[in-house]
Amino acid sequence: MTRTEPVISIKHLNHYYGKGALKRQILFDINFDVYPGEIVIMTGPSGSGKTTLLSLIGGLRSVQEGSLQLLSHELYRANQKKLVNIRRNIGFIFQAHNLLGFLTARQNVQMAVELNDNISQHEAIRMSEAMLKAVGLGPRINYYPDNLSGGQKQRIAIARALVNNPALVLADEPTAALDRQSGRDVVELMQRLAREKGTSIMLVTHDNRILDIADRIINMEDGVLESDSQNVLVKSYD
Ligand SMILES: Nc1ncnc2c1ncn2[C@@H]1O[C@H](COP(=O)(O)OP(=O)(O)OP(=O)(O)O)[C@@H](O)[C@H]1O
């Protein structure tokens, strides 16, 4: 793996919810880096702060204390305009896949492409169809989400997250609503596409069955990152 600049670099990050007497610290002195092409899985009990950390990394919440750099851009004290620009480099995949029911699979993906002003509609359609084929949904391009299985819907969400070739994909419980085989298929697909494109993936999960796709597993306990170990289940790759 090439050790170039980290995609994510976090130093002494703290986070709090509430104000005054109700102020409560949720994240405590978080430090870690994620490099291009790495797949990092974050585990930990419910309420330990995983989603909070993921939303900070995604520029969906303001950094209050410490440093969080995404692709060498500092998010601490970044204004909304800068956060919006940084978010363009990130693909988001969540448990509730947030597909629009009145759009077909292709239109749901195409919408993400058309956020780029400089891509024509014709090109957006071509890219969306190619991405849906890559996730195995070629025959379902014109289906509406309601007529697809949970695993197929999640694959549309993956296509939508990856279609703009983001440097980073953030996934929060992407397999939670899926049966064992669909969950496995979905993460293996993410892994394959990440390998092909050098995308970094940071994935939060309670699903022990998918830990082997990670290069590194980090564990959050009460707002503290407990371990940051190489995944011994996985052989290293070039
Ligand atoms: N907007 C908020 N305002 C106040 N407290 C919050 C807010 N969001 C989360 N919390 C609290 O912060 C703590 C961490 O929540 P967070 O959602 O980050 O945990 P998590 O590890 O992702 O949990 P889960 O695995 O259940 O999704 C919890 O105690 C939660 O109740």
The ligand as a Tripos MOL2 file, in Angstrom:
@<TRIPOS>MOLECULE
LIG
   31    33     1     0     0
SMALL
NO_CHARGES

@<TRIPOS>ATOM
      1 N1        -27.6450   15.1660   19.0350 N.pl3     1 LIG1
      2 C1        -27.3480   14.6700   20.2200 C.ar      1 LIG1
      3 N2        -27.5600   15.3930   21.3520 N.ar      1 LIG1
      4 C2        -27.2480   14.9000   22.5660 C.ar      1 LIG1
      5 N3        -26.7080   13.6680   22.7810 N.ar      1 LIG1
      6 C3        -26.5000   12.9110   21.7120 C.ar      1 LIG1
      7 C4        -26.7810   13.3570   20.3650 C.ar      1 LIG1
      8 N4        -26.4480   12.3730   19.5070 N.ar      1 LIG1
      9 C5        -25.9640   11.3670   20.2430 C.ar      1 LIG1
     10 N5        -25.9790   11.6840   21.5660 N.ar      1 LIG1
     11 C6        -25.4640   10.8320   22.6770 C.3       1 LIG1
     12 O1        -24.0750   10.6710   22.4560 O.3       1 LIG1
     13 C7        -23.6690    9.3390   22.7610 C.3       1 LIG1
     14 C8        -22.9860    8.7290   21.5330 C.3       1 LIG1
     15 O2        -23.9540    8.5360   20.5020 O.3       1 LIG1
     16 P1        -23.5870    7.9180   19.0820 P.3       1 LIG1
     17 O3        -24.8480    7.9020   18.2690 O.co2     1 LIG1
     18 O4        -22.4190    8.6060   18.5410 O.co2     1 LIG1
     19 O5        -23.2020    6.4330   19.5160 O.3       1 LIG1
     20 P2        -23.0320    5.1160   18.6270 P.3       1 LIG1
     21 O6        -21.8030    4.4410   19.1330 O.co2     1 LIG1
     22 O7        -23.0690    5.4600   17.1820 O.co2     1 LIG1
     23 O8        -24.3130    4.2780   18.9910 O.3       1 LIG1
     24 P3        -25.1520    3.2080   18.1180 P.3       1 LIG1
     25 O9        -24.2110    2.0490   17.9110 O.co2     1 LIG1
     26 O10       -26.2980    2.8710   19.0170 O.co2     1 LIG1
     27 O11       -25.5540    3.9040   16.8510 O.co2     1 LIG1
     28 C9        -24.9070    8.6100   23.2190 C.3       1 LIG1
     29 O12       -24.9100    8.6340   24.6250 O.3       1 LIG1
     30 C10       -26.0520    9.4450   22.6630 C.3       1 LIG1
     31 O13       -27.1750    9.3450   23.4990 O.3       1 LIG1
@<TRIPOS>BOND
     1     1     2 1
     2     2     3 ar
     3     2     7 ar
     4     3     4 ar
     5     4     5 ar
     6     5     6 ar
     7     6     7 ar
     8     6    10 ar
     9     7     8 ar
    10     8     9 ar
    11     9    10 ar
    12    10    11 1
    13    11    12 1
    14    11    30 1
    15    12    13 1
    16    13    14 1
    17    13    28 1
    18    14    15 1
    19    15    16 1
    20    16    17 2
    21    16    18 1
    22    16    19 1
    23    19    20 1
    24    20    21 2
    25    20    22 1
    26    20    23 1
    27    23    24 1
    28    24    25 2
    29    24    26 1
    30    24    27 1
    31    28    29 1
    32    28    30 1
    33    30    31 1
@<TRIPOS>SUBSTRUCTURE
     1 LIG1         1 GROUP 0 **** ****
